[in-house]
Amino acid sequence: MRQRKKSNSDAQQQDQHQNGHLSKFRQLFDPEASWDKDQLGDVLHWTRQLMAIVCGLIWGAIPLVGGVWFMLFLALSTGIIYCYYALVLKVDEEEFGGHGALLQEGLFASMTLFLLFWTLVYSLAHF
């Protein structure tokens, strides 16, 4: 009997744990969700890092060379971040320090990560 109660409580905790992850994932696309400055900054930062890895892998595999492609990554990255917080989340950017602060979140780290993956994949795949 005791083991049955234990397994039921374990199952409930696991369901709550999974629901917690789902609710956090749903919050990423919910315009009604409330965000504090640190949470939104973390989401924008890691979104930009993921974008840098994907673009770096693609740019290196194709093989693209030149500063034009670097500028395209910057424009693409900034445009996606802007659309995400302005159109998807519909946050008031003034509450978070304005457009400049939100658009700079994770920018320099993502540029470094992008260049690292781009040159690494390019060098490994084409030399």
PyMOL commands that place a pseudoatom at each C-alpha (Angstrom):
pseudoatom trace, name=CA, resn=MET, resi=1, chain=A, elem=C, hetatm=0, pos=[0.000, 0.000, 0.000]
pseudoatom trace, name=CA, resn=ARG, resi=2, chain=A, elem=C, hetatm=0, pos=[2.770, 2.354, 0.928]
pseudoatom trace, name=CA, resn=GLN, resi=3, chain=A, elem=C, hetatm=0, pos=[4.545, 1.667, -2.349]
pseudoatom trace, name=CA, resn=ARG, resi=4, chain=A, elem=C, hetatm=0, pos=[1.372, 2.465, -4.307]
pseudoatom trace, name=CA, resn=LYS, resi=5, chain=A, elem=C, hetatm=0, pos=[1.025, 5.859, -2.599]
pseudoatom trace, name=CA, resn=LYS, resi=6, chain=A, elem=C, hetatm=0, pos=[4.657, 6.563, -3.309]
pseudoatom trace, name=CA, resn=SER, resi=7, chain=A, elem=C, hetatm=0, pos=[4.284, 5.746, -6.996]
pseudoatom trace, name=CA, resn=ASN, resi=8, chain=A, elem=C, hetatm=0, pos=[1.146, 7.915, -7.260]
pseudoatom trace, name=CA, resn=SER, resi=9, chain=A, elem=C, hetatm=0, pos=[2.907, 10.882, -5.674]
pseudoatom trace, name=CA, resn=ASP, resi=10, chain=A, elem=C, hetatm=0, pos=[5.943, 10.313, -7.933]
pseudoatom trace, name=CA, resn=ALA, resi=11, chain=A, elem=C, hetatm=0, pos=[3.685, 10.291, -10.987]
pseudoatom trace, name=CA, resn=GLN, resi=12, chain=A, elem=C, hetatm=0, pos=[1.989, 13.512, -9.855]
pseudoatom trace, name=CA, resn=GLN, resi=13, chain=A, elem=C, hetatm=0, pos=[5.341, 15.197, -9.281]
pseudoatom trace, name=CA, resn=GLN, resi=14, chain=A, elem=C, hetatm=0, pos=[6.546, 14.087, -12.700]
pseudoatom trace, name=CA, resn=ASP, resi=15, chain=A, elem=C, hetatm=0, pos=[3.357, 15.427, -14.337]
pseudoatom trace, name=CA, resn=GLN, resi=16, chain=A, elem=C, hetatm=0, pos=[3.788, 18.743, -12.524]
pseudoatom trace, name=CA, resn=HIS, resi=17, chain=A, elem=C, hetatm=0, pos=[7.430, 18.855, -13.597]
pseudoatom trace, name=CA, resn=GLN, resi=18, chain=A, elem=C, hetatm=0, pos=[6.497, 18.231, -17.245]
pseudoatom trace, name=CA, resn=ASN, resi=19, chain=A, elem=C, hetatm=0, pos=[3.665, 20.774, -17.075]
pseudoatom trace, name=CA, resn=GLY, resi=20, chain=A, elem=C, hetatm=0, pos=[6.094, 23.298, -15.647]
pseudoatom trace, name=CA, resn=HIS, resi=21, chain=A, elem=C, hetatm=0, pos=[8.370, 22.852, -18.649]
pseudoatom trace, name=CA, resn=LEU, resi=22, chain=A, elem=C, hetatm=0, pos=[5.423, 23.069, -21.045]
pseudoatom trace, name=CA, resn=SER, resi=23, chain=A, elem=C, hetatm=0, pos=[4.143, 26.234, -19.410]
pseudoatom trace, name=CA, resn=LYS, resi=24, chain=A, elem=C, hetatm=0, pos=[7.607, 27.806, -19.702]
pseudoatom trace, name=CA, resn=PHE, resi=25, chain=A, elem=C, hetatm=0, pos=[7.734, 26.835, -23.369]
pseudoatom trace, name=CA, resn=ARG, resi=26, chain=A, elem=C, hetatm=0, pos=[4.246, 28.245, -23.959]
pseudoatom trace, name=CA, resn=GLN, resi=27, chain=A, elem=C, hetatm=0, pos=[5.305, 31.472, -22.276]
pseudoatom trace, name=CA, resn=LEU, resi=28, chain=A, elem=C, hetatm=0, pos=[7.889, 31.970, -25.035]
pseudoatom trace, name=CA, resn=PHE, resi=29, chain=A, elem=C, hetatm=0, pos=[5.075, 32.580, -27.532]
pseudoatom trace, name=CA, resn=ASP, resi=30, chain=A, elem=C, hetatm=0, pos=[2.409, 34.068, -25.266]
pseudoatom trace, name=CA, resn=PRO, resi=31, chain=A, elem=C, hetatm=0, pos=[1.902, 37.824, -25.739]
pseudoatom trace, name=CA, resn=GLU, resi=32, chain=A, elem=C, hetatm=0, pos=[-0.062, 37.931, -22.480]
pseudoatom trace, name=CA, resn=ALA, resi=33, chain=A, elem=C, hetatm=0, pos=[2.812, 36.535, -20.390]
pseudoatom trace, name=CA, resn=SER, resi=34, chain=A, elem=C, hetatm=0, pos=[4.543, 38.836, -17.955]
pseudoatom trace, name=CA, resn=TRP, resi=35, chain=A, elem=C, hetatm=0, pos=[8.292, 39.228, -18.279]
pseudoatom trace, name=CA, resn=ASP, resi=36, chain=A, elem=C, hetatm=0, pos=[10.856, 40.765, -16.025]
pseudoatom trace, name=CA, resn=LYS, resi=37, chain=A, elem=C, hetatm=0, pos=[14.009, 42.291, -17.453]
pseudoatom trace, name=CA, resn=ASP, resi=38, chain=A, elem=C, hetatm=0, pos=[16.279, 39.344, -16.619]
pseudoatom trace, name=CA, resn=GLN, resi=39, chain=A, elem=C, hetatm=0, pos=[13.926, 36.706, -18.034]
pseudoatom trace, name=CA, resn=LEU, resi=40, chain=A, elem=C, hetatm=0, pos=[13.417, 38.515, -21.313]
pseudoatom trace, name=CA, resn=GLY, resi=41, chain=A, elem=C, hetatm=0, pos=[17.136, 39.240, -21.568]
pseudoatom trace, name=CA, resn=ASP, resi=42, chain=A, elem=C, hetatm=0, pos=[17.946, 35.550, -21.072]
pseudoatom trace, name=CA, resn=VAL, resi=43, chain=A, elem=C, hetatm=0, pos=[15.443, 34.465, -23.709]
pseudoatom trace, name=CA, resn=LEU, resi=44, chain=A, elem=C, hetatm=0, pos=[16.725, 36.985, -26.245]
pseudoatom trace, name=CA, resn=HIS, resi=45, chain=A, elem=C, hetatm=0, pos=[20.345, 36.101, -25.457]
pseudoatom trace, name=CA, resn=TRP, resi=46, chain=A, elem=C, hetatm=0, pos=[19.929, 32.353, -25.893]
pseudoatom trace, name=CA, resn=THR, resi=47, chain=A, elem=C, hetatm=0, pos=[17.725, 32.740, -28.958]
pseudoatom trace, name=CA, resn=ARG, resi=48, chain=A, elem=C, hetatm=0, pos=[20.467, 34.778, -30.565]
pseudoatom trace, name=CA, resn=GLN, resi=49, chain=A, elem=C, hetatm=0, pos=[23.116, 32.196, -29.582]
pseudoatom trace, name=CA, resn=LEU, resi=50, chain=A, elem=C, hetatm=0, pos=[21.097, 29.378, -31.121]
pseudoatom trace, name=CA, resn=MET, resi=51, chain=A, elem=C, hetatm=0, pos=[20.652, 31.448, -34.270]
pseudoatom trace, name=CA, resn=ALA, resi=52, chain=A, elem=C, hetatm=0, pos=[24.426, 32.073, -34.392]
pseudoatom trace, name=CA, resn=ILE, resi=53, chain=A, elem=C, hetatm=0, pos=[25.204, 28.359, -34.213]
pseudoatom trace, name=CA, resn=VAL, resi=54, chain=A, elem=C, hetatm=0, pos=[22.684, 27.451, -36.915]
pseudoatom trace, name=CA, resn=CYS, resi=55, chain=A, elem=C, hetatm=0, pos=[23.771, 30.251, -39.260]
pseudoatom trace, name=CA, resn=GLY, resi=56, chain=A, elem=C, hetatm=0, pos=[27.455, 29.502, -38.651]
pseudoatom trace, name=CA, resn=LEU, resi=57, chain=A, elem=C, hetatm=0, pos=[26.924, 25.848, -39.533]
pseudoatom trace, name=CA, resn=ILE, resi=58, chain=A, elem=C, hetatm=0, pos=[24.994, 26.735, -42.686]
pseudoatom trace, name=CA, resn=TRP, resi=59, chain=A, elem=C, hetatm=0, pos=[27.372, 29.497, -43.813]
pseudoatom trace, name=CA, resn=GLY, resi=60, chain=A, elem=C, hetatm=0, pos=[30.381, 27.228, -43.314]
pseudoatom trace, name=CA, resn=ALA, resi=61, chain=A, elem=C, hetatm=0, pos=[28.836, 24.210, -45.017]
pseudoatom trace, name=CA, resn=ILE, resi=62, chain=A, elem=C, hetatm=0, pos=[27.655, 26.060, -48.139]
pseudoatom trace, name=CA, resn=PRO, resi=63, chain=A, elem=C, hetatm=0, pos=[30.747, 27.643, -48.279]
pseudoatom trace, name=CA, resn=LEU, resi=64, chain=A, elem=C, hetatm=0, pos=[30.107, 31.344, -48.095]
pseudoatom trace, name=CA, resn=VAL, resi=65, chain=A, elem=C, hetatm=0, pos=[32.961, 33.832, -47.781]
pseudoatom trace, name=CA, resn=GLY, resi=66, chain=A, elem=C, hetatm=0, pos=[33.134, 37.583, -47.359]
pseudoatom trace, name=CA, resn=GLY, resi=67, chain=A, elem=C, hetatm=0, pos=[31.938, 40.387, -45.173]
pseudoatom trace, name=CA, resn=VAL, resi=68, chain=A, elem=C, hetatm=0, pos=[28.579, 40.581, -46.934]
pseudoatom trace, name=CA, resn=TRP, resi=69, chain=A, elem=C, hetatm=0, pos=[27.533, 37.302, -45.314]
pseudoatom trace, name=CA, resn=PHE, resi=70, chain=A, elem=C, hetatm=0, pos=[28.631, 38.518, -41.908]
pseudoatom trace, name=CA, resn=MET, resi=71, chain=A, elem=C, hetatm=0, pos=[26.509, 41.643, -42.357]
pseudoatom trace, name=CA, resn=LEU, resi=72, chain=A, elem=C, hetatm=0, pos=[23.611, 39.447, -43.497]
pseudoatom trace, name=CA, resn=PHE, resi=73, chain=A, elem=C, hetatm=0, pos=[23.903, 37.431, -40.287]
pseudoatom trace, name=CA, resn=LEU, resi=74, chain=A, elem=C, hetatm=0, pos=[23.828, 40.636, -38.210]
pseudoatom trace, name=CA, resn=ALA, resi=75, chain=A, elem=C, hetatm=0, pos=[20.773, 41.918, -40.082]
pseudoatom trace, name=CA, resn=LEU, resi=76, chain=A, elem=C, hetatm=0, pos=[19.009, 38.561, -39.879]
pseudoatom trace, name=CA, resn=SER, resi=77, chain=A, elem=C, hetatm=0, pos=[19.785, 38.126, -36.202]
pseudoatom trace, name=CA, resn=THR, resi=78, chain=A, elem=C, hetatm=0, pos=[18.684, 41.635, -35.288]
pseudoatom trace, name=CA, resn=GLY, resi=79, chain=A, elem=C, hetatm=0, pos=[15.542, 41.402, -37.419]
pseudoatom trace, name=CA, resn=ILE, resi=80, chain=A, elem=C, hetatm=0, pos=[14.450, 38.106, -35.885]
pseudoatom trace, name=CA, resn=ILE, resi=81, chain=A, elem=C, hetatm=0, pos=[15.052, 39.358, -32.342]
pseudoatom trace, name=CA, resn=TYR, resi=82, chain=A, elem=C, hetatm=0, pos=[13.106, 42.550, -33.072]
pseudoatom trace, name=CA, resn=CYS, resi=83, chain=A, elem=C, hetatm=0, pos=[10.182, 40.635, -34.595]
pseudoatom trace, name=CA, resn=TYR, resi=84, chain=A, elem=C, hetatm=0, pos=[10.187, 38.233, -31.667]
pseudoatom trace, name=CA, resn=TYR, resi=85, chain=A, elem=C, hetatm=0, pos=[9.902, 40.801, -28.896]
pseudoatom trace, name=CA, resn=ALA, resi=86, chain=A, elem=C, hetatm=0, pos=[7.858, 43.393, -30.809]
pseudoatom trace, name=CA, resn=LEU, resi=87, chain=A, elem=C, hetatm=0, pos=[5.450, 41.246, -32.799]
pseudoatom trace, name=CA, resn=VAL, resi=88, chain=A, elem=C, hetatm=0, pos=[5.271, 37.890, -31.016]
pseudoatom trace, name=CA, resn=LEU, resi=89, chain=A, elem=C, hetatm=0, pos=[5.634, 38.899, -27.368]
pseudoatom trace, name=CA, resn=LYS, resi=90, chain=A, elem=C, hetatm=0, pos=[4.299, 42.449, -27.835]
pseudoatom trace, name=CA, resn=VAL, resi=91, chain=A, elem=C, hetatm=0, pos=[6.326, 43.790, -24.922]
pseudoatom trace, name=CA, resn=ASP, resi=92, chain=A, elem=C, hetatm=0, pos=[6.671, 47.501, -24.231]
pseudoatom trace, name=CA, resn=GLU, resi=93, chain=A, elem=C, hetatm=0, pos=[10.319, 48.045, -25.053]
pseudoatom trace, name=CA, resn=GLU, resi=94, chain=A, elem=C, hetatm=0, pos=[10.518, 51.145, -22.852]
pseudoatom trace, name=CA, resn=GLU, resi=95, chain=A, elem=C, hetatm=0, pos=[10.004, 48.966, -19.771]
pseudoatom trace, name=CA, resn=PHE, resi=96, chain=A, elem=C, hetatm=0, pos=[13.148, 47.045, -20.700]
pseudoatom trace, name=CA, resn=GLY, resi=97, chain=A, elem=C, hetatm=0, pos=[15.452, 49.925, -21.580]
pseudoatom trace, name=CA, resn=GLY, resi=98, chain=A, elem=C, hetatm=0, pos=[14.348, 50.644, -25.143]
pseudoatom trace, name=CA, resn=HIS, resi=99, chain=A, elem=C, hetatm=0, pos=[15.058, 49.042, -28.483]
pseudoatom trace, name=CA, resn=GLY, resi=100, chain=A, elem=C, hetatm=0, pos=[18.814, 49.486, -28.147]
pseudoatom trace, name=CA, resn=ALA, resi=101, chain=A, elem=C, hetatm=0, pos=[19.058, 47.490, -24.943]
pseudoatom trace, name=CA, resn=LEU, resi=102, chain=A, elem=C, hetatm=0, pos=[16.873, 44.670, -26.240]
pseudoatom trace, name=CA, resn=LEU, resi=103, chain=A, elem=C, hetatm=0, pos=[18.606, 44.476, -29.611]
pseudoatom trace, name=CA, resn=GLN, resi=104, chain=A, elem=C, hetatm=0, pos=[22.070, 44.399, -28.010]
pseudoatom trace, name=CA, resn=GLU, resi=105, chain=A, elem=C, hetatm=0, pos=[21.184, 41.530, -25.689]
pseudoatom trace, name=CA, resn=GLY, resi=106, chain=A, elem=C, hetatm=0, pos=[23.610, 38.738, -26.570]
pseudoatom trace, name=CA, resn=LEU, resi=107, chain=A, elem=C, hetatm=0, pos=[24.771, 40.443, -29.771]
pseudoatom trace, name=CA, resn=PHE, resi=108, chain=A, elem=C, hetatm=0, pos=[28.519, 40.374, -29.228]
pseudoatom trace, name=CA, resn=ALA, resi=109, chain=A, elem=C, hetatm=0, pos=[28.568, 36.835, -27.885]
pseudoatom trace, name=CA, resn=SER, resi=110, chain=A, elem=C, hetatm=0, pos=[26.504, 35.660, -30.852]
pseudoatom trace, name=CA, resn=MET, resi=111, chain=A, elem=C, hetatm=0, pos=[28.856, 37.363, -33.317]
pseudoatom trace, name=CA, resn=THR, resi=112, chain=A, elem=C, hetatm=0, pos=[31.772, 35.510, -31.756]
pseudoatom trace, name=CA, resn=LEU, resi=113, chain=A, elem=C, hetatm=0, pos=[29.922, 32.203, -31.754]
pseudoatom trace, name=CA, resn=PHE, resi=114, chain=A, elem=C, hetatm=0, pos=[28.808, 32.720, -35.352]
pseudoatom trace, name=CA, resn=LEU, resi=115, chain=A, elem=C, hetatm=0, pos=[32.356, 33.466, -36.530]
pseudoatom trace, name=CA, resn=LEU, resi=116, chain=A, elem=C, hetatm=0, pos=[33.699, 30.474, -34.613]
pseudoatom trace, name=CA, resn=PHE, resi=117, chain=A, elem=C, hetatm=0, pos=[31.238, 28.019, -36.141]
pseudoatom trace, name=CA, resn=TRP, resi=118, chain=A, elem=C, hetatm=0, pos=[31.476, 29.570, -39.603]
pseudoatom trace, name=CA, resn=THR, resi=119, chain=A, elem=C, hetatm=0, pos=[35.256, 29.347, -39.782]
pseudoatom trace, name=CA, resn=LEU, resi=120, chain=A, elem=C, hetatm=0, pos=[35.415, 25.966, -38.062]
pseudoatom trace, name=CA, resn=VAL, resi=121, chain=A, elem=C, hetatm=0, pos=[32.907, 24.273, -40.364]
pseudoatom trace, name=CA, resn=TYR, resi=122, chain=A, elem=C, hetatm=0, pos=[34.322, 26.002, -43.419]
pseudoatom trace, name=CA, resn=SER, resi=123, chain=A, elem=C, hetatm=0, pos=[37.866, 24.911, -42.558]
pseudoatom trace, name=CA, resn=LEU, resi=124, chain=A, elem=C, hetatm=0, pos=[36.916, 21.341, -41.725]
pseudoatom trace, name=CA, resn=ALA, resi=125, chain=A, elem=C, hetatm=0, pos=[34.622, 20.819, -44.691]
pseudoatom trace, name=CA, resn=HIS, resi=126, chain=A, elem=C, hetatm=0, pos=[36.507, 22.589, -47.464]
pseudoatom trace, name=CA, resn=PHE, resi=127, chain=A, elem=C, hetatm=0, pos=[40.220, 22.138, -46.716]
for i in range(1, 127): cmd.bond("trace and resi %d" % i, "trace and resi %d" % (i + 1))
show_as sticks, trace
zoom trace
